[in-house]
Amino acid sequence: MKNLFVVGICFFSFQTFSQTTITVGTTTVEVDTIFTGLDIPWEIIYGPDGFIWTTERKGVVSRIDPINQTKTVILDIVSTVYQNSESGLLGMVMHPDFATTPEVFLVYTYGSFSTILEKVVKYTYDGTNLVNEVVLIDSIIGNTTHNGARIAILPDNTLLFSTGDAQNTALPQDVNELNGKMLRINLDGTIPLDNPIAGNPVYSFGHRNVQGILQHPNGKIYVSEHGASTDDEFQILEIGRNYGWPNVEGFCDPGGEETFCNANNVMEPLVAWTPTNAPSDLVYYENPLFPEFDGRILMAVLKDKRIIAMELNGNGTAIVDEDHYLINEFGRLRDICVGPSNEIYIATNGSSWSNTNPNTHSIIVLKALDVTGIAQLNQDLVQVYPNPIQDNLTIEIVEQLLHGEIVVFDMTGRVVLEEVLTDLSLTLTTKDLPKGIYELKITTTDGGFISRKIVR
């Protein structure tokens, strides 16, 4: 009887993303800001230390404490990184056995406006800072846009990362060039022996600008890719395959595209979006308390400012359902990761690609709330309905709880409603309560209490 759940609500602001609740489909979700004022967060990772690791495009890597909401810079290479438009410090991944091999892999652009290049490097975390840069591959042609730079470590401990076409459409179909590709190297920078071409890091080719990589529990790798004016794509990644760009956009349409596809073994996407929506990072999510997202691939979207939840068929070869959520709620969504309690962290990137207002570059967290209510948890003692509540809240109790008190608290602990129990049923007027989450506490005659969360 002495279980206590303290939850609550503050008002929401699009500038600071203060704590609030929203509804995603039928799920009540708590939203809070972990940190704001970042310089375009590009990659976020929930680290094994319980911190959010993030890259900022200007050339900074930080650890952000999601509880205390503080930021500690662990690498500052602003003077080394070339940052202009969409270039800069971009992708990041941690060694899968970070506890014994504390290595962090980064992708960034360097050079000057006349000669922009891109490299993949490795750092060691010494418990305080990232130190001892080791270059794994460099001199990749870069540009102010179309740099790819999403990065992942595969189960065989090889490094997979995307390169964009660097605005040069002659490069993606040339397997002797590194641009417009998915590249695969060993963690020491050498070339895996089982790559499609001996001595060549190319894993797949014909890409324009891959911005998301997902290793799904089904064993397949999925990527999201920016199209030009049409055909943003979601694809299964297969070793050695040609993905068509620039000769093919989206599916292999009749005529020249179909002919090229047949002659070059082109891999078609599972989904192509026209108009384009600028798809970014991907995660797979499981949480029965969040049925809209449960068992689905979640894709962060930039231009269309949303999360797209995609359901695969049984063998992972087709999309059977696609739903769109958080539309224009938090601006451009760049990156996404999942914490140990199924909380979802999202890096926001302002209202437009050129937005430089640091108050719109934030990391927010979404937590699905269990609002099943007291009726299920303590049905023999008390029932509360409806929950979520509307203008009124009805409480029905058993006789041994008589002569107790009912108190409703907001998040700060302030009492917002208080009544004395005098009967087996009591109705509270709640129409003046702001939308949000509250703690309902019923004090019993024996000095104990029952406490549960309710949602307005």
C-alpha positions as CSV (number, residue, x, y, z in Angstrom):
1,M,0.0,0.0,0.0
2,K,3.0,2.3,0.4
3,N,4.0,2.7,-3.2
4,L,4.7,6.2,-4.2
5,F,4.8,7.6,-7.8
6,V,5.7,11.3,-8.0
7,V,5.2,12.7,-11.4
8,G,4.1,16.1,-12.8
9,I,4.0,18.8,-15.4
10,C,5.4,22.2,-16.4
11,F,4.3,24.3,-19.3
12,F,5.8,23.7,-22.7
13,S,7.9,26.2,-24.7
14,F,9.1,25.6,-28.3
15,Q,12.2,27.6,-27.4
16,T,13.4,25.6,-24.4
17,F,11.3,22.3,-24.8
18,S,10.4,22.5,-21.0
19,Q,8.9,19.4,-19.5
20,T,5.4,18.6,-20.6
21,T,3.2,15.8,-21.7
22,I,2.0,15.1,-25.2
23,T,-0.1,12.4,-26.8
24,V,1.4,10.2,-29.5
25,G,-1.5,8.3,-31.0
26,T,-3.1,7.0,-27.8
27,T,0.1,7.0,-25.7
28,T,0.7,9.7,-23.1
29,V,4.4,10.7,-23.4
30,E,6.4,12.9,-21.0
31,V,8.8,15.2,-22.9
32,D,11.8,16.9,-21.2
33,T,14.8,18.8,-22.4
34,I,18.1,17.2,-21.5
35,F,20.3,20.1,-22.8
36,T,19.8,23.1,-25.1
37,G,22.1,25.6,-26.6
38,L,24.2,23.1,-28.6
39,D,26.0,24.1,-31.8
40,I,24.1,21.7,-34.2
41,P,24.2,18.3,-32.5
42,W,24.8,15.7,-35.2
43,E,25.2,12.4,-33.5
44,I,23.9,11.3,-30.1
45,I,24.7,8.0,-28.3
46,Y,23.5,6.7,-25.0
47,G,26.9,5.7,-23.6
48,P,27.6,2.7,-21.3
49,D,28.4,5.3,-18.6
50,G,24.8,6.5,-18.5
51,F,25.7,9.8,-20.3
52,I,24.5,11.1,-23.7
53,W,27.6,11.4,-25.9
54,T,27.1,14.0,-28.7
55,T,29.0,15.6,-31.5
56,E,28.5,19.2,-32.4
57,R,29.2,20.2,-36.0
58,K,31.7,22.9,-35.1
59,G,34.1,20.3,-33.7
60,V,33.2,19.4,-30.2
61,V,32.4,16.0,-28.5
62,S,30.6,16.2,-25.1
63,R,29.1,14.0,-22.4
64,I,25.7,15.2,-21.2
65,D,24.3,14.1,-17.9
66,P,20.6,13.3,-18.6
67,I,19.8,13.6,-14.9
68,N,21.6,16.7,-13.9
69,Q,21.4,18.1,-17.4
70,T,25.0,19.3,-17.5
71,K,27.5,19.2,-20.3
72,T,31.2,18.3,-20.2
73,V,33.4,18.8,-23.3
74,I,35.8,15.9,-23.8
75,L,37.2,16.8,-27.2
76,D,37.6,20.2,-28.9
77,I,39.0,20.1,-32.4
78,V,37.3,23.3,-33.6
79,S,40.6,24.5,-35.0
80,T,41.1,21.3,-37.0
81,V,37.5,20.7,-38.3
82,Y,36.4,22.6,-41.4
83,Q,32.8,23.6,-40.8
84,N,30.6,25.3,-43.3
85,S,26.9,24.7,-44.1
86,E,26.5,20.9,-43.6
87,S,30.1,19.9,-43.2
88,G,32.0,19.6,-39.9
89,L,32.3,17.1,-37.1
90,L,29.6,14.6,-37.9
91,G,29.3,10.8,-37.2
92,M,30.4,9.0,-34.1
93,V,30.4,5.4,-32.8
94,M,31.8,3.8,-29.7
95,H,33.7,0.5,-29.6
96,P,31.2,-2.3,-28.8
97,D,33.4,-3.4,-25.9
98,F,33.9,0.0,-24.6
99,A,34.6,-1.1,-21.0
100,T,37.8,-2.8,-22.0
101,T,38.5,-1.0,-25.3
102,P,37.5,2.7,-24.7
103,E,37.7,3.8,-28.3
104,V,35.5,6.3,-30.1
105,F,35.4,6.7,-33.9
106,L,34.6,10.0,-35.5
107,V,34.1,11.4,-39.0
108,Y,34.8,15.0,-39.8
109,T,35.7,17.3,-42.7
110,Y,38.9,19.3,-42.8
111,G,40.9,21.5,-45.1
112,S,39.7,24.8,-46.6
113,F,36.8,26.0,-48.8
114,S,38.8,25.3,-51.9
115,T,39.8,21.8,-50.8
116,I,37.4,20.2,-48.4
117,L,38.3,16.6,-47.4
118,E,36.9,14.1,-45.0
119,K,38.5,11.5,-42.7
120,V,37.6,8.8,-40.2
121,V,39.6,8.8,-37.0
122,K,39.9,6.9,-33.7
123,Y,40.3,8.4,-30.3
124,T,40.9,6.8,-26.9
125,Y,38.8,7.9,-23.9
126,D,41.1,8.3,-20.8
127,G,38.2,8.8,-18.4
128,T,38.3,12.6,-18.8
129,N,39.1,13.4,-22.4
130,L,39.3,11.8,-25.9
131,V,43.0,11.6,-26.7
132,N,45.5,10.2,-29.2
133,E,43.9,10.6,-32.6
134,V,44.6,7.8,-35.0
135,V,43.7,8.4,-38.7
136,L,42.0,5.3,-40.2
137,I,41.2,6.7,-43.7
138,D,41.5,10.2,-45.0
139,S,41.6,12.3,-48.2
140,I,38.0,11.5,-49.0
141,I,36.6,14.3,-51.2
142,G,34.3,16.5,-49.2
143,N,32.0,19.4,-49.8
144,T,29.8,21.8,-47.8
145,T,27.0,19.3,-48.3
146,H,26.6,15.6,-49.3
147,N,29.2,14.2,-47.0
148,G,27.3,11.2,-45.7
149,A,29.3,10.4,-42.5
150,R,26.9,8.1,-40.7
151,I,29.0,5.4,-39.0
152,A,28.4,2.0,-37.4
153,I,30.4,-1.0,-36.1
154,L,29.2,-4.4,-37.5
155,P,29.0,-7.6,-35.4
156,D,32.2,-8.8,-37.0
157,N,34.0,-5.7,-35.6
158,T,34.4,-3.9,-38.9
159,L,33.5,-0.3,-39.4
160,L,30.8,0.7,-41.9
161,F,30.4,4.4,-42.9
162,S,28.7,6.4,-45.6
163,T,30.3,8.9,-47.9
164,G,28.2,11.4,-50.0
165,D,28.7,12.2,-53.6
166,A,30.2,15.6,-52.5
167,Q,28.0,17.2,-55.2
168,N,29.9,15.3,-57.9
169,T,27.6,12.8,-59.7
170,A,30.6,11.3,-61.6
171,L,31.9,9.6,-58.4
172,P,29.2,7.2,-57.1
173,Q,29.3,4.8,-60.0
174,D,33.1,4.6,-60.0
175,V,34.2,1.9,-57.6
176,N,37.7,3.3,-57.7
177,E,36.5,6.5,-56.0
178,L,35.5,6.7,-52.3
179,N,32.5,9.0,-52.7
180,G,28.9,8.0,-53.0
181,K,29.6,4.7,-51.2
182,M,29.2,2.7,-48.1
183,L,32.8,1.9,-47.0
184,R,33.9,-0.9,-44.8
185,I,37.3,-1.1,-43.0
186,N,38.7,-2.9,-40.0
187,L,38.9,-1.0,-36.7
188,D,42.7,-0.5,-37.3
189,G,42.0,1.1,-40.8
190,T,43.0,-2.0,-42.9
191,I,40.7,-3.4,-45.6
192,P,38.7,-6.6,-44.7
193,L,39.7,-9.5,-46.8
194,D,36.1,-10.3,-47.7
195,N,35.2,-6.9,-49.1
196,P,33.7,-7.1,-52.7
197,I,36.9,-5.8,-54.3
198,A,40.3,-6.9,-52.9
199,G,42.2,-4.0,-51.2
200,N,39.2,-1.7,-51.7
201,P,37.1,-0.3,-48.8
202,V,33.9,-0.1,-51.0
203,Y,31.1,-2.1,-49.6
204,S,28.3,-0.8,-51.8
205,F,28.1,2.0,-54.3
206,G,25.7,4.3,-56.3
207,H,24.7,6.3,-53.2
208,R,23.9,10.0,-53.0
209,N,23.9,10.8,-49.3
210,V,23.2,8.1,-46.7
211,Q,22.2,9.7,-43.4
212,G,21.0,6.7,-41.3
213,I,22.3,3.2,-40.6
214,L,20.5,0.5,-38.6
215,Q,21.6,-3.0,-37.7
216,H,18.2,-4.6,-37.1
217,P,17.7,-7.6,-34.8
218,N,16.7,-9.6,-37.9
219,G,20.3,-9.4,-39.0
220,K,19.7,-7.0,-41.9
221,I,21.2,-3.6,-42.3
222,Y,18.9,-0.7,-43.3
223,V,19.9,2.7,-44.5
224,S,18.1,6.0,-45.1
225,E,19.2,8.2,-48.0
226,H,18.6,11.7,-49.3
227,G,17.4,12.0,-52.8
228,A,17.7,15.1,-54.9
229,S,14.3,16.8,-55.7
230,T,12.5,13.5,-55.6
231,D,12.9,10.0,-54.1
232,D,14.3,10.0,-50.6
233,E,14.9,6.4,-49.8
234,F,14.8,3.7,-47.2
235,Q,16.8,0.6,-48.3
236,I,18.2,-2.8,-47.3
237,L,21.9,-2.6,-47.6
238,E,23.6,-5.6,-49.3
239,I,27.3,-6.1,-49.9
240,G,28.5,-5.4,-53.4
241,R,25.2,-3.9,-54.7
242,N,24.7,-0.9,-56.9
243,Y,22.1,1.6,-55.6
244,G,21.7,3.5,-58.8
245,W,22.6,7.1,-58.2
246,P,22.8,9.2,-60.3
247,N,21.3,7.1,-63.1
248,V,18.4,5.9,-60.9
249,E,16.3,7.8,-58.4
250,G,14.0,5.7,-56.2
251,F,12.5,2.7,-58.0
252,C,13.6,1.5,-61.4
253,D,11.1,3.3,-63.6
254,P,10.4,2.2,-67.1
255,G,12.7,3.5,-69.8
256,G,16.3,4.5,-69.1
257,E,16.2,3.7,-65.4
258,E,14.8,0.2,-65.9
259,T,17.4,-0.6,-68.5
260,F,20.2,0.7,-66.3
261,C,18.9,-1.4,-63.3
262,N,18.7,-4.6,-65.3
263,A,22.2,-4.1,-66.7
264,N,23.8,-3.1,-63.3
265,N,22.0,-5.3,-60.7
266,V,20.6,-2.1,-59.0
267,M,19.0,-2.6,-55.6
268,E,15.7,-0.8,-55.3
269,P,14.5,0.8,-52.1
270,L,11.7,-0.5,-49.8
271,V,10.2,3.0,-49.7
272,A,10.8,6.2,-51.8
273,W,9.3,9.5,-50.7
274,T,8.4,12.2,-53.2
275,P,8.2,15.1,-52.2
276,T,11.5,14.5,-50.3
277,N,11.4,14.7,-46.5
278,A,15.2,14.5,-45.7
279,P,15.4,11.3,-43.7
280,S,18.1,11.0,-41.1
281,D,19.0,8.5,-38.4
282,L,17.3,5.2,-37.7
283,V,16.7,3.1,-34.6
284,Y,14.7,-0.1,-33.8
285,Y,12.4,0.3,-30.8
286,E,10.6,-2.1,-28.6
287,N,8.3,-1.0,-25.7
288,P,4.8,-2.4,-25.1
289,L,3.9,0.8,-23.2
290,F,4.4,2.7,-26.5
291,P,2.4,0.7,-29.1
292,E,2.7,3.3,-31.8
293,F,6.5,2.7,-31.8
294,D,6.7,-0.9,-30.5
295,G,8.4,-3.3,-32.8
296,R,9.0,-0.6,-35.4
297,I,11.9,1.2,-37.1
298,L,11.9,4.9,-36.1
299,M,13.4,7.4,-38.6
300,A,14.2,11.0,-37.6
301,V,13.2,13.4,-40.4
302,L,14.7,16.8,-41.0
303,K,12.8,18.7,-43.7
304,D,9.4,17.3,-42.8
305,K,10.2,17.6,-39.0
306,R,8.8,14.3,-37.7
307,I,9.3,10.7,-36.7
308,I,8.3,8.1,-39.2
309,A,7.5,4.7,-37.6
310,M,7.8,1.8,-40.1
311,E,6.7,-1.8,-39.5
312,L,8.4,-4.6,-41.5
313,N,6.9,-7.8,-42.7
314,G,8.0,-11.1,-41.1
315,N,11.2,-11.5,-43.1
316,G,12.1,-7.8,-43.1
317,T,11.9,-7.3,-46.8
318,A,9.0,-4.9,-47.1
319,I,7.3,-2.1,-45.2
320,V,3.7,-3.1,-44.3
321,D,2.8,0.0,-42.3
322,E,4.1,3.6,-42.1
323,D,2.8,6.2,-39.6
324,H,4.0,9.8,-39.0
325,Y,4.3,11.3,-35.5
326,L,5.6,14.5,-33.8
327,I,4.9,16.4,-36.9
328,N,6.3,20.0,-36.5
329,E,6.4,19.5,-32.7
330,F,10.1,20.0,-32.2
331,G,11.5,21.2,-35.5
332,R,14.1,19.3,-37.5
333,L,15.0,15.9,-36.0
334,R,18.6,14.9,-36.7
335,D,19.5,11.9,-34.6
336,I,17.8,9.5,-32.3
337,C,18.9,6.9,-29.7
338,V,17.3,4.8,-27.0
339,G,18.1,4.6,-23.3
340,P,18.0,1.6,-20.9
341,S,14.5,2.3,-19.7
342,N,13.1,2.6,-23.3
343,E,13.3,6.4,-23.2
344,I,13.9,8.0,-26.6
345,Y,16.5,10.8,-27.0
346,I,16.2,13.1,-30.0
347,A,18.7,15.7,-31.3
348,T,16.8,18.7,-32.7
349,N,18.2,21.0,-35.4
350,G,16.0,24.1,-35.4
351,S,13.3,25.1,-37.9
352,S,15.4,25.1,-41.1
353,W,18.7,23.8,-42.4
354,S,20.3,27.2,-42.0
355,N,18.9,27.9,-38.5
356,T,21.6,29.0,-36.1
357,N,19.6,29.8,-33.0
358,P,21.2,27.6,-30.3
359,N,18.0,27.6,-28.3
360,T,16.5,25.3,-30.9
361,H,19.4,22.9,-31.0
362,S,18.6,20.6,-28.2
363,I,18.5,17.0,-26.9
364,I,15.1,16.1,-25.7
365,V,13.8,12.8,-24.2
366,L,10.5,11.1,-24.6
367,K,9.2,8.7,-22.0
368,A,6.0,6.7,-22.5
369,L,3.9,6.8,-19.3
370,D,2.0,3.8,-17.8
371,V,-1.4,5.4,-17.2
372,T,-3.3,2.2,-16.6
373,G,-4.6,3.7,-13.4
374,I,-5.4,2.5,-9.9
375,A,-8.3,0.3,-11.1
376,Q,-5.9,-2.3,-12.4
377,L,-3.2,-1.9,-9.8
378,N,-5.4,-1.9,-6.6
379,Q,-8.8,-2.9,-7.8
380,D,-9.6,-4.4,-4.4
381,L,-9.1,-1.1,-2.6
382,V,-9.8,1.8,-4.9
383,Q,-10.9,2.7,-8.4
384,V,-10.2,5.9,-10.2
385,Y,-11.9,6.9,-13.5
386,P,-11.6,8.1,-16.1
387,N,-7.8,8.1,-16.3
388,P,-6.7,10.2,-18.3
389,I,-9.2,12.5,-16.4
390,Q,-11.5,15.0,-18.0
391,D,-13.5,17.7,-16.2
392,N,-14.2,15.3,-13.3
393,L,-12.4,12.5,-11.5
394,T,-14.4,9.8,-9.6
395,I,-12.9,7.8,-6.8
396,E,-14.6,4.7,-5.4
397,I,-13.2,3.2,-2.2
398,V,-13.9,0.3,0.2
399,E,-15.1,1.0,3.7
400,Q,-11.8,0.6,5.5
401,L,-10.5,3.7,3.8
402,L,-13.1,5.9,5.2
403,H,-12.2,9.1,7.1
404,G,-9.0,9.4,5.2
405,E,-7.9,12.2,2.9
406,I,-7.4,12.6,-0.9
407,V,-4.6,15.0,-2.0
408,V,-3.5,15.7,-5.6
409,F,0.0,17.1,-6.0
410,D,1.6,18.7,-9.1
411,M,5.3,18.0,-10.1
412,T,6.7,20.6,-7.6
413,G,4.8,19.0,-4.7
414,R,2.3,21.8,-4.5
415,V,-1.2,20.6,-3.4
416,V,-3.7,21.4,-6.2
417,L,-6.7,19.5,-4.9
418,E,-7.6,18.3,-1.4
419,E,-10.8,16.5,-0.1
420,V,-11.8,14.5,3.0
421,L,-13.3,11.1,2.4
422,T,-16.8,10.9,3.9
423,D,-18.5,8.3,1.6
424,L,-17.6,5.3,-0.6
425,S,-17.6,7.5,-3.7
426,L,-16.2,11.0,-4.3
427,T,-16.1,13.1,-7.4
428,L,-13.5,15.8,-7.8
429,T,-13.9,18.7,-10.2
430,T,-10.7,18.8,-12.3
431,K,-11.6,21.1,-15.2
432,D,-9.4,23.9,-13.9
433,L,-6.2,21.7,-13.7
434,P,-3.7,22.4,-16.5
435,K,-3.0,19.5,-18.8
436,G,-0.3,17.2,-17.4
437,I,0.6,14.5,-14.9
438,Y,-0.2,14.5,-11.2
439,E,0.3,12.4,-8.1
440,L,-3.0,11.2,-6.4
441,K,-2.4,10.3,-2.7
442,I,-5.0,8.6,-0.6
443,T,-4.2,8.5,3.1
444,T,-5.7,5.4,4.9
445,T,-7.1,5.1,8.4
446,D,-4.1,3.1,9.5
447,G,-1.6,5.9,8.6
448,G,-0.5,4.3,5.4
449,F,-1.2,5.6,1.9
450,I,-1.9,4.6,-1.7
451,S,-0.4,6.7,-4.4
452,R,-0.7,6.6,-8.2
453,K,-0.2,8.9,-11.2
454,I,-3.1,10.4,-13.0
455,V,-3.1,12.3,-16.3
456,R,-5.2,15.3,-17.2
